[in-house]
Amino acid sequence: MSQPEREKVKLLHRLRKLRGQLDAVERSLAGDEDCSGQLMLLAAVHGGVNGLMGEILEDHIRFHLTDGAKERIAPELAEDLIELIRAYVK
């Protein structure tokens, strides 16, 4: 399996996990569970979405702005940008 294919599988796995977390939020709302539990579930979804977004942004930077891209940026700048994104989506 190629590197891009492995990345795709990893991202799809993360997406399925998010779908499960959203299903848990729906069950919690439908079951009239307490607000604190619902907020914890939503915080997990929020973190999961941010993590997925960070992974996709990192892949975009690595594959479309550095290696073989028309308008390349310096690898050091790419790493700085990735670290900034990771800090932002935490």
Distance bins in CASP14 RR format, pairs under 12 A and 6 or more apart:
PFRMAT RR
TARGET T0000
AUTHOR 0000-0000-0000
RMODE 2
METHOD distances of the structure
MODEL  1
1 7 0 0 0 0 0 1 0 0 0 0 0
1 8 0 0 0 0 1 0 0 0 0 0 0
1 9 1 0 0 1 0 0 0 0 0 0 0
1 10 0 0 0 0 0 1 0 0 0 0 0
2 8 0 0 0 0 1 0 0 0 0 0 0
2 9 0 0 0 0 0 1 0 0 0 0 0
3 9 0 0 0 0 0 1 0 0 0 0 0
3 10 0 0 0 0 0 1 0 0 0 0 0
3 59 0 0 0 0 0 1 0 0 0 0 0
3 62 0 0 0 0 0 1 0 0 0 0 0
3 63 0 0 0 0 1 0 0 0 0 0 0
3 67 0 0 0 0 0 1 0 0 0 0 0
4 10 0 0 0 0 0 1 0 0 0 0 0
4 11 0 0 0 0 0 1 0 0 0 0 0
4 59 0 0 0 0 1 0 0 0 0 0 0
4 62 0 0 0 0 0 1 0 0 0 0 0
4 63 1 0 0 1 0 0 0 0 0 0 0
4 64 0 0 0 0 0 1 0 0 0 0 0
4 67 0 0 0 0 0 1 0 0 0 0 0
5 11 0 0 0 0 0 1 0 0 0 0 0
5 12 0 0 0 0 0 1 0 0 0 0 0
6 12 0 0 0 0 0 1 0 0 0 0 0
6 13 0 0 0 0 0 1 0 0 0 0 0
6 59 0 0 0 0 0 1 0 0 0 0 0
7 13 0 0 0 0 0 1 0 0 0 0 0
7 14 0 0 0 0 0 1 0 0 0 0 0
7 55 0 0 0 0 1 0 0 0 0 0 0
7 56 0 0 0 0 1 0 0 0 0 0 0
7 58 0 0 0 0 1 0 0 0 0 0 0
7 59 1 0 1 0 0 0 0 0 0 0 0
7 60 0 0 0 0 0 1 0 0 0 0 0
7 62 0 0 0 0 1 0 0 0 0 0 0
7 63 0 0 0 0 1 0 0 0 0 0 0
8 14 0 0 0 0 0 1 0 0 0 0 0
8 15 0 0 0 0 0 1 0 0 0 0 0
8 55 0 0 0 0 0 1 0 0 0 0 0
8 56 0 0 0 0 0 1 0 0 0 0 0
8 59 0 0 0 0 1 0 0 0 0 0 0
8 63 0 0 0 0 0 1 0 0 0 0 0
9 15 0 0 0 0 0 1 0 0 0 0 0
9 16 0 0 0 0 0 1 0 0 0 0 0
10 16 0 0 0 0 0 1 0 0 0 0 0
10 17 0 0 0 0 0 1 0 0 0 0 0
10 51 0 0 0 0 0 1 0 0 0 0 0
10 52 0 0 0 0 0 1 0 0 0 0 0
10 55 1 0 0 1 0 0 0 0 0 0 0
10 56 0 0 0 0 0 1 0 0 0 0 0
10 58 0 0 0 0 0 1 0 0 0 0 0
10 59 0 0 0 0 1 0 0 0 0 0 0
11 17 0 0 0 0 0 1 0 0 0 0 0
11 18 0 0 0 0 0 1 0 0 0 0 0
11 48 0 0 0 0 0 1 0 0 0 0 0
11 51 0 0 0 0 0 1 0 0 0 0 0
11 52 1 0 0 1 0 0 0 0 0 0 0
11 53 0 0 0 0 0 1 0 0 0 0 0
11 54 0 0 0 0 0 1 0 0 0 0 0
11 55 1 0 0 1 0 0 0 0 0 0 0
11 56 1 0 0 1 0 0 0 0 0 0 0
11 57 0 0 0 0 0 1 0 0 0 0 0
11 58 0 0 0 0 0 1 0 0 0 0 0
11 59 0 0 0 0 1 0 0 0 0 0 0
11 60 0 0 0 0 0 1 0 0 0 0 0
12 18 0 0 0 0 0 1 0 0 0 0 0
12 19 0 0 0 0 0 1 0 0 0 0 0
12 52 0 0 0 0 0 1 0 0 0 0 0
12 55 0 0 0 0 0 1 0 0 0 0 0
12 56 0 0 0 0 0 1 0 0 0 0 0
13 19 0 0 0 0 0 1 0 0 0 0 0
13 20 0 0 0 0 0 1 0 0 0 0 0
13 52 0 0 0 0 0 1 0 0 0 0 0
13 55 0 0 0 0 0 1 0 0 0 0 0
14 20 0 0 0 0 0 1 0 0 0 0 0
14 21 0 0 0 0 0 1 0 0 0 0 0
14 45 0 0 0 0 0 1 0 0 0 0 0
14 47 0 0 0 0 0 1 0 0 0 0 0
14 48 1 0 0 1 0 0 0 0 0 0 0
14 49 0 0 0 0 1 0 0 0 0 0 0
14 50 0 0 0 0 0 1 0 0 0 0 0
14 51 1 0 0 1 0 0 0 0 0 0 0
14 52 1 0 1 0 0 0 0 0 0 0 0
14 53 0 0 0 0 0 1 0 0 0 0 0
14 54 0 0 0 0 0 1 0 0 0 0 0
14 55 1 0 0 1 0 0 0 0 0 0 0
14 56 0 0 0 0 1 0 0 0 0 0 0
15 21 0 0 0 0 0 1 0 0 0 0 0
15 22 0 0 0 0 0 1 0 0 0 0 0
15 45 0 0 0 0 0 1 0 0 0 0 0
15 48 0 0 0 0 1 0 0 0 0 0 0
15 49 0 0 0 0 1 0 0 0 0 0 0
15 51 0 0 0 0 0 1 0 0 0 0 0
15 52 1 0 0 1 0 0 0 0 0 0 0
15 53 0 0 0 0 0 1 0 0 0 0 0
15 55 0 0 0 0 0 1 0 0 0 0 0
15 56 0 0 0 0 0 1 0 0 0 0 0
16 22 0 0 0 0 0 1 0 0 0 0 0
16 23 0 0 0 0 0 1 0 0 0 0 0
16 48 0 0 0 0 0 1 0 0 0 0 0
16 52 0 0 0 0 0 1 0 0 0 0 0
17 23 0 0 0 0 0 1 0 0 0 0 0
17 24 0 0 0 0 0 1 0 0 0 0 0
17 44 0 0 0 0 1 0 0 0 0 0 0
17 45 0 0 0 0 1 0 0 0 0 0 0
17 47 0 0 0 0 0 1 0 0 0 0 0
17 48 1 0 0 1 0 0 0 0 0 0 0
17 49 0 0 0 0 0 1 0 0 0 0 0
17 51 0 0 0 0 0 1 0 0 0 0 0
17 52 0 0 0 0 1 0 0 0 0 0 0
18 24 0 0 0 0 0 1 0 0 0 0 0
18 25 0 0 0 0 0 1 0 0 0 0 0
18 41 0 0 0 0 0 1 0 0 0 0 0
18 42 0 0 0 0 0 1 0 0 0 0 0
18 44 0 0 0 0 1 0 0 0 0 0 0
18 45 1 0 0 1 0 0 0 0 0 0 0
18 46 0 0 0 0 0 1 0 0 0 0 0
18 47 0 0 0 0 1 0 0 0 0 0 0
18 48 1 0 1 0 0 0 0 0 0 0 0
18 49 1 0 0 1 0 0 0 0 0 0 0
18 50 0 0 0 0 0 1 0 0 0 0 0
18 51 0 0 0 0 1 0 0 0 0 0 0
18 52 1 0 0 1 0 0 0 0 0 0 0
18 53 0 0 0 0 0 1 0 0 0 0 0
18 55 0 0 0 0 0 1 0 0 0 0 0
19 25 0 0 0 0 0 1 0 0 0 0 0
19 26 0 0 0 0 0 1 0 0 0 0 0
19 45 0 0 0 0 1 0 0 0 0 0 0
19 48 0 0 0 0 0 1 0 0 0 0 0
19 49 0 0 0 0 0 1 0 0 0 0 0
19 52 0 0 0 0 0 1 0 0 0 0 0
20 26 0 0 0 0 1 0 0 0 0 0 0
20 27 0 0 0 0 1 0 0 0 0 0 0
20 28 0 0 0 0 0 1 0 0 0 0 0
20 41 0 0 0 0 0 1 0 0 0 0 0
20 44 0 0 0 0 0 1 0 0 0 0 0
20 45 0 0 0 0 1 0 0 0 0 0 0
20 48 0 0 0 0 0 1 0 0 0 0 0
21 27 0 0 0 0 0 1 0 0 0 0 0
21 28 0 0 0 0 0 1 0 0 0 0 0
21 38 0 0 0 0 0 1 0 0 0 0 0
21 40 0 0 0 0 0 1 0 0 0 0 0
21 41 1 0 0 1 0 0 0 0 0 0 0
21 42 0 0 0 0 1 0 0 0 0 0 0
21 43 0 0 0 0 1 0 0 0 0 0 0
21 44 1 0 1 0 0 0 0 0 0 0 0
21 45 1 0 1 0 0 0 0 0 0 0 0
21 46 0 0 0 0 1 0 0 0 0 0 0
21 47 0 0 0 0 1 0 0 0 0 0 0
21 48 1 0 0 1 0 0 0 0 0 0 0
21 49 0 0 0 0 1 0 0 0 0 0 0
21 52 0 0 0 0 0 1 0 0 0 0 0
22 28 0 0 0 0 0 1 0 0 0 0 0
22 29 0 0 0 0 0 1 0 0 0 0 0
22 41 0 0 0 0 1 0 0 0 0 0 0
22 42 0 0 0 0 1 0 0 0 0 0 0
22 44 0 0 0 0 1 0 0 0 0 0 0
22 45 1 0 1 0 0 0 0 0 0 0 0
22 46 0 0 0 0 0 1 0 0 0 0 0
22 48 0 0 0 0 0 1 0 0 0 0 0
22 49 0 0 0 0 1 0 0 0 0 0 0
23 29 0 0 0 0 0 1 0 0 0 0 0
23 30 0 0 0 0 0 1 0 0 0 0 0
23 41 0 0 0 0 1 0 0 0 0 0 0
23 45 0 0 0 0 0 1 0 0 0 0 0
24 30 0 0 0 0 0 1 0 0 0 0 0
24 31 0 0 0 0 0 1 0 0 0 0 0
24 33 0 0 0 0 0 1 0 0 0 0 0
24 37 0 0 0 0 1 0 0 0 0 0 0
24 38 0 0 0 0 1 0 0 0 0 0 0
24 40 0 0 0 0 1 0 0 0 0 0 0
24 41 1 0 1 0 0 0 0 0 0 0 0
24 42 0 0 0 0 1 0 0 0 0 0 0
24 44 0 0 0 0 1 0 0 0 0 0 0
24 45 0 0 0 0 1 0 0 0 0 0 0
25 31 0 0 0 0 0 1 0 0 0 0 0
25 33 0 0 0 0 1 0 0 0 0 0 0
25 37 0 0 0 0 1 0 0 0 0 0 0
25 38 1 0 0 1 0 0 0 0 0 0 0
25 39 0 0 0 0 1 0 0 0 0 0 0
25 40 0 0 0 0 1 0 0 0 0 0 0
25 41 1 0 1 0 0 0 0 0 0 0 0
25 42 1 0 0 1 0 0 0 0 0 0 0
25 43 0 0 0 0 0 1 0 0 0 0 0
25 44 0 0 0 0 1 0 0 0 0 0 0
25 45 1 0 0 1 0 0 0 0 0 0 0
25 46 0 0 0 0 0 1 0 0 0 0 0
26 33 0 0 0 0 0 1 0 0 0 0 0
26 38 0 0 0 0 0 1 0 0 0 0 0
26 41 0 0 0 0 1 0 0 0 0 0 0
26 42 0 0 0 0 0 1 0 0 0 0 0
26 45 0 0 0 0 0 1 0 0 0 0 0
27 33 0 0 0 0 1 0 0 0 0 0 0
27 37 0 0 0 0 0 1 0 0 0 0 0
27 38 0 0 0 0 0 1 0 0 0 0 0
27 41 0 0 0 0 1 0 0 0 0 0 0
28 34 0 0 0 0 1 0 0 0 0 0 0
28 35 0 0 0 0 1 0 0 0 0 0 0
28 36 0 0 0 0 0 1 0 0 0 0 0
28 37 1 0 0 1 0 0 0 0 0 0 0
28 38 1 0 1 0 0 0 0 0 0 0 0
28 39 0 0 0 0 1 0 0 0 0 0 0
28 40 0 0 0 0 1 0 0 0 0 0 0
28 41 1 0 1 0 0 0 0 0 0 0 0
28 42 0 0 0 0 1 0 0 0 0 0 0
28 44 0 0 0 0 0 1 0 0 0 0 0
28 45 0 0 0 0 0 1 0 0 0 0 0
29 35 0 0 0 0 0 1 0 0 0 0 0
29 37 0 0 0 0 0 1 0 0 0 0 0
29 38 1 0 0 1 0 0 0 0 0 0 0
29 39 0 0 0 0 0 1 0 0 0 0 0
29 41 0 0 0 0 1 0 0 0 0 0 0
29 42 0 0 0 0 0 1 0 0 0 0 0
30 38 0 0 0 0 0 1 0 0 0 0 0
31 37 0 0 0 0 0 1 0 0 0 0 0
31 38 0 0 0 0 1 0 0 0 0 0 0
32 38 0 0 0 0 1 0 0 0 0 0 0
33 39 0 0 0 0 0 1 0 0 0 0 0
33 40 0 0 0 0 0 1 0 0 0 0 0
33 41 0 0 0 0 1 0 0 0 0 0 0
34 40 0 0 0 0 1 0 0 0 0 0 0
34 41 0 0 0 0 0 1 0 0 0 0 0
35 41 0 0 0 0 0 1 0 0 0 0 0
35 42 0 0 0 0 0 1 0 0 0 0 0
36 42 0 0 0 0 0 1 0 0 0 0 0
36 43 0 0 0 0 0 1 0 0 0 0 0
37 43 0 0 0 0 1 0 0 0 0 0 0
37 44 0 0 0 0 0 1 0 0 0 0 0
38 44 0 0 0 0 0 1 0 0 0 0 0
38 45 0 0 0 0 0 1 0 0 0 0 0
39 45 0 0 0 0 0 1 0 0 0 0 0
39 46 0 0 0 0 0 1 0 0 0 0 0
40 46 0 0 0 0 0 1 0 0 0 0 0
40 47 0 0 0 0 0 1 0 0 0 0 0
41 47 0 0 0 0 0 1 0 0 0 0 0
41 48 0 0 0 0 0 1 0 0 0 0 0
42 48 0 0 0 0 0 1 0 0 0 0 0
42 49 0 0 0 0 0 1 0 0 0 0 0
43 49 0 0 0 0 0 1 0 0 0 0 0
43 50 0 0 0 0 0 1 0 0 0 0 0
44 50 0 0 0 0 0 1 0 0 0 0 0
44 51 0 0 0 0 0 1 0 0 0 0 0
45 51 0 0 0 0 0 1 0 0 0 0 0
45 52 0 0 0 0 0 1 0 0 0 0 0
46 52 0 0 0 0 0 1 0 0 0 0 0
46 53 0 0 0 0 0 1 0 0 0 0 0
46 89 0 0 0 0 1 0 0 0 0 0 0
46 90 0 0 0 0 0 1 0 0 0 0 0
47 53 0 0 0 0 1 0 0 0 0 0 0
47 54 0 0 0 0 0 1 0 0 0 0 0
47 55 0 0 0 0 0 1 0 0 0 0 0
47 89 1 0 0 1 0 0 0 0 0 0 0
47 90 0 0 0 0 1 0 0 0 0 0 0
48 54 0 0 0 0 1 0 0 0 0 0 0
48 55 0 0 0 0 1 0 0 0 0 0 0
48 56 0 0 0 0 0 1 0 0 0 0 0
48 89 0 0 0 0 1 0 0 0 0 0 0
48 90 0 0 0 0 0 1 0 0 0 0 0
49 55 0 0 0 0 0 1 0 0 0 0 0
49 56 0 0 0 0 0 1 0 0 0 0 0
49 89 0 0 0 0 1 0 0 0 0 0 0
50 56 0 0 0 0 0 1 0 0 0 0 0
50 57 0 0 0 0 0 1 0 0 0 0 0
50 85 0 0 0 0 1 0 0 0 0 0 0
50 86 0 0 0 0 1 0 0 0 0 0 0
50 87 0 0 0 0 0 1 0 0 0 0 0
50 88 0 0 0 0 1 0 0 0 0 0 0
50 89 1 1 0 0 0 0 0 0 0 0 0
50 90 1 0 0 1 0 0 0 0 0 0 0
51 57 0 0 0 0 1 0 0 0 0 0 0
51 58 0 0 0 0 1 0 0 0 0 0 0
51 85 0 0 0 0 1 0 0 0 0 0 0
51 86 0 0 0 0 1 0 0 0 0 0 0
51 88 0 0 0 0 0 1 0 0 0 0 0
51 89 1 0 1 0 0 0 0 0 0 0 0
51 90 0 0 0 0 1 0 0 0 0 0 0
52 58 0 0 0 0 0 1 0 0 0 0 0
52 59 0 0 0 0 0 1 0 0 0 0 0
52 89 0 0 0 0 1 0 0 0 0 0 0
53 59 0 0 0 0 0 1 0 0 0 0 0
53 60 0 0 0 0 0 1 0 0 0 0 0
53 85 0 0 0 0 1 0 0 0 0 0 0
53 86 0 0 0 0 0 1 0 0 0 0 0
53 88 0 0 0 0 1 0 0 0 0 0 0
53 89 1 0 1 0 0 0 0 0 0 0 0
53 90 0 0 0 0 0 1 0 0 0 0 0
54 60 0 0 0 0 1 0 0 0 0 0 0
54 61 0 0 0 0 1 0 0 0 0 0 0
54 62 0 0 0 0 0 1 0 0 0 0 0
54 81 0 0 0 0 0 1 0 0 0 0 0
54 82 0 0 0 0 1 0 0 0 0 0 0
54 83 0 0 0 0 0 1 0 0 0 0 0
54 84 0 0 0 0 0 1 0 0 0 0 0
54 85 1 0 1 0 0 0 0 0 0 0 0
54 86 1 0 0 1 0 0 0 0 0 0 0
54 87 0 0 0 0 0 1 0 0 0 0 0
54 88 0 0 0 0 1 0 0 0 0 0 0
54 89 1 0 1 0 0 0 0 0 0 0 0
54 90 0 0 0 0 1 0 0 0 0 0 0
55 61 0 0 0 0 0 1 0 0 0 0 0
55 62 0 0 0 0 0 1 0 0 0 0 0
55 82 0 0 0 0 0 1 0 0 0 0 0
55 85 0 0 0 0 1 0 0 0 0 0 0
55 86 0 0 0 0 1 0 0 0 0 0 0
55 89 0 0 0 0 1 0 0 0 0 0 0
56 62 0 0 0 0 0 1 0 0 0 0 0
56 63 0 0 0 0 0 1 0 0 0 0 0
56 64 0 0 0 0 0 1 0 0 0 0 0
56 82 0 0 0 0 0 1 0 0 0 0 0
56 85 0 0 0 0 0 1 0 0 0 0 0
56 89 0 0 0 0 0 1 0 0 0 0 0
57 63 0 0 0 0 0 1 0 0 0 0 0
57 64 0 0 0 0 0 1 0 0 0 0 0
57 65 0 0 0 0 0 1 0 0 0 0 0
57 78 0 0 0 0 0 1 0 0 0 0 0
57 81 0 0 0 0 1 0 0 0 0 0 0
57 82 1 0 0 1 0 0 0 0 0 0 0
57 83 0 0 0 0 0 1 0 0 0 0 0
57 84 0 0 0 0 0 1 0 0 0 0 0
57 85 1 0 1 0 0 0 0 0 0 0 0
57 86 0 0 0 0 1 0 0 0 0 0 0
57 88 0 0 0 0 1 0 0 0 0 0 0
57 89 0 0 0 0 1 0 0 0 0 0 0
58 64 0 0 0 0 0 1 0 0 0 0 0
58 65 0 0 0 0 0 1 0 0 0 0 0
58 66 0 0 0 0 0 1 0 0 0 0 0
58 78 0 0 0 0 1 0 0 0 0 0 0
58 79 0 0 0 0 0 1 0 0 0 0 0
58 81 0 0 0 0 1 0 0 0 0 0 0
58 82 1 0 1 0 0 0 0 0 0 0 0
58 83 0 0 0 0 1 0 0 0 0 0 0
58 84 0 0 0 0 0 1 0 0 0 0 0
58 85 1 0 0 1 0 0 0 0 0 0 0
58 86 1 0 0 1 0 0 0 0 0 0 0
58 89 0 0 0 0 0 1 0 0 0 0 0
59 65 0 0 0 0 0 1 0 0 0 0 0
59 66 0 0 0 0 0 1 0 0 0 0 0
59 67 0 0 0 0 0 1 0 0 0 0 0
59 78 0 0 0 0 0 1 0 0 0 0 0
59 82 0 0 0 0 1 0 0 0 0 0 0
59 85 0 0 0 0 0 1 0 0 0 0 0
60 66 0 0 0 0 0 1 0 0 0 0 0
60 67 0 0 0 0 0 1 0 0 0 0 0
60 69 0 0 0 0 0 1 0 0 0 0 0
60 73 0 0 0 0 0 1 0 0 0 0 0
60 78 0 0 0 0 0 1 0 0 0 0 0
60 81 0 0 0 0 0 1 0 0 0 0 0
60 82 0 0 0 0 0 1 0 0 0 0 0
60 85 0 0 0 0 1 0 0 0 0 0 0
61 67 0 0 0 0 0 1 0 0 0 0 0
61 69 0 0 0 0 1 0 0 0 0 0 0
61 72 0 0 0 0 0 1 0 0 0 0 0
61 73 0 0 0 0 1 0 0 0 0 0 0
61 74 0 0 0 0 0 1 0 0 0 0 0
61 75 0 0 0 0 0 1 0 0 0 0 0
61 77 0 0 0 0 1 0 0 0 0 0 0
61 78 1 0 1 0 0 0 0 0 0 0 0
61 79 0 0 0 0 1 0 0 0 0 0 0
61 80 0 0 0 0 0 1 0 0 0 0 0
61 81 1 0 1 0 0 0 0 0 0 0 0
61 82 1 0 1 0 0 0 0 0 0 0 0
61 83 0 0 0 0 0 1 0 0 0 0 0
61 84 0 0 0 0 0 1 0 0 0 0 0
61 85 1 0 0 1 0 0 0 0 0 0 0
61 86 0 0 0 0 0 1 0 0 0 0 0
62 68 0 0 0 0 0 1 0 0 0 0 0
62 69 0 0 0 0 1 0 0 0 0 0 0
62 72 0 0 0 0 0 1 0 0 0 0 0
62 73 0 0 0 0 0 1 0 0 0 0 0
62 75 0 0 0 0 1 0 0 0 0 0 0
62 78 1 0 0 1 0 0 0 0 0 0 0
62 79 0 0 0 0 1 0 0 0 0 0 0
62 81 0 0 0 0 0 1 0 0 0 0 0
62 82 1 0 0 1 0 0 0 0 0 0 0
62 85 0 0 0 0 0 1 0 0 0 0 0
63 69 1 0 0 1 0 0 0 0 0 0 0
63 72 0 0 0 0 0 1 0 0 0 0 0
63 78 0 0 0 0 0 1 0 0 0 0 0
64 70 0 0 0 0 1 0 0 0 0 0 0
64 71 0 0 0 0 1 0 0 0 0 0 0
64 72 0 0 0 0 1 0 0 0 0 0 0
64 73 0 0 0 0 0 1 0 0 0 0 0
64 78 0 0 0 0 0 1 0 0 0 0 0
65 71 1 0 0 1 0 0 0 0 0 0 0
65 72 1 0 0 1 0 0 0 0 0 0 0
65 73 1 0 1 0 0 0 0 0 0 0 0
65 74 0 0 0 0 1 0 0 0 0 0 0
65 75 0 0 0 0 1 0 0 0 0 0 0
65 77 0 0 0 0 1 0 0 0 0 0 0
65 78 1 0 0 1 0 0 0 0 0 0 0
65 79 0 0 0 0 0 1 0 0 0 0 0
65 81 0 0 0 0 1 0 0 0 0 0 0
65 82 0 0 0 0 0 1 0 0 0 0 0
66 72 1 0 1 0 0 0 0 0 0 0 0
66 73 1 0 0 1 0 0 0 0 0 0 0
66 74 0 0 0 0 1 0 0 0 0 0 0
66 75 1 0 1 0 0 0 0 0 0 0 0
66 76 0 0 0 0 0 1 0 0 0 0 0
66 77 0 0 0 0 1 0 0 0 0 0 0
66 78 1 0 1 0 0 0 0 0 0 0 0
66 79 0 0 0 0 1 0 0 0 0 0 0
66 81 0 0 0 0 0 1 0 0 0 0 0
66 82 0 0 0 0 0 1 0 0 0 0 0
67 73 0 0 0 0 0 1 0 0 0 0 0
67 75 0 0 0 0 1 0 0 0 0 0 0
67 78 0 0 0 0 1 0 0 0 0 0 0
68 75 0 0 0 0 0 1 0 0 0 0 0
69 75 0 0 0 0 0 1 0 0 0 0 0
69 78 0 0 0 0 0 1 0 0 0 0 0
72 78 0 0 0 0 1 0 0 0 0 0 0
73 79 0 0 0 0 0 1 0 0 0 0 0
73 80 0 0 0 0 1 0 0 0 0 0 0
73 81 1 0 0 1 0 0 0 0 0 0 0
73 82 0 0 0 0 0 1 0 0 0 0 0
74 80 0 0 0 0 1 0 0 0 0 0 0
74 81 0 0 0 0 0 1 0 0 0 0 0
75 81 0 0 0 0 0 1 0 0 0 0 0
75 82 0 0 0 0 0 1 0 0 0 0 0
76 82 0 0 0 0 0 1 0 0 0 0 0
76 83 0 0 0 0 0 1 0 0 0 0 0
77 83 0 0 0 0 0 1 0 0 0 0 0
77 84 0 0 0 0 0 1 0 0 0 0 0
78 84 0 0 0 0 0 1 0 0 0 0 0
78 85 0 0 0 0 0 1 0 0 0 0 0
79 85 0 0 0 0 0 1 0 0 0 0 0
79 86 0 0 0 0 0 1 0 0 0 0 0
80 86 0 0 0 0 0 1 0 0 0 0 0
80 87 0 0 0 0 0 1 0 0 0 0 0
81 87 0 0 0 0 0 1 0 0 0 0 0
81 88 0 0 0 0 0 1 0 0 0 0 0
82 88 0 0 0 0 0 1 0 0 0 0 0
82 89 0 0 0 0 0 1 0 0 0 0 0
83 89 0 0 0 0 0 1 0 0 0 0 0
83 90 0 0 0 0 0 1 0 0 0 0 0
84 90 0 0 0 0 0 1 0 0 0 0 0
END
